[in-house]
Amino acid sequence: MDYFKQLLSKKRGNIKTFLLDQKNIAGIGNVYIQDILFNANLHPQRPISSLSDREIESLYKSMKSVLNESIELGGLAYEKGFYGNKGRYDMEKFKVAYKPGKPCPICRTTIQKIKTGSTSSFICPSCQPLDK
């Protein structure tokens, strides 16, 4: 956790761009970032400098939770593991990822698809406000 805080303290820009950069943290792709940010109640365009210690801790815990669940399920459904077994982390496991127009699992607000740089993001505008 301390190393993660230290890593963030040296960066500028928004949190999604930071998480997508494999030089910062390897292995977190756009699929996982959607629910990682949702669980932490963070908008993908939130500036890193605006994150509180509590939000950084929440983000760290969310990364561990989402990635550990995927590992336990053998990875994403469209991937194969080391032994050639298909992963079981599929659309049913996603909370907001790739679910535009569906209700948020927490507050029932409609999930939106937004453009974030060269990628898209799926957010609940109520649970993940840009302005905090």
TAMOBEL-V376621 format. One record per backbone hydrogen bond with DSSP energy under -1.0 kcal/mol. NH is the residue of the N-H (numbers start at 1). CO is the residue of the C=O. Records with the same first field share a line. If there is no record, write none. Layout:
BEGIN
NH->CO, CO
END
This chain:
BEGIN
5->1
6->2
7->3
8->4
9->5
11->8
15->46
16->44
18->14
19->15
20->16
21->17
24->21
25->21
33->29
34->30
36->32
37->33
38->34
39->35
40->36
41->38
42->37
46->43
48->13
50->47
51->48
56->52
57->53
58->54
59->55
60->56
61->57
62->58
63->59
64->60
65->61
66->62
67->63
68->64
69->65
70->66
71->67
72->68
73->69
74->71
75->70
77->89
79->76
81->85
84->81
87->79
88->73
89->75
90->88
93->90
99->96
101->111
102->99
104->109
108->104
111->102
112->123
114->121
116->119
119->116
121->114
123->112
128->124
END
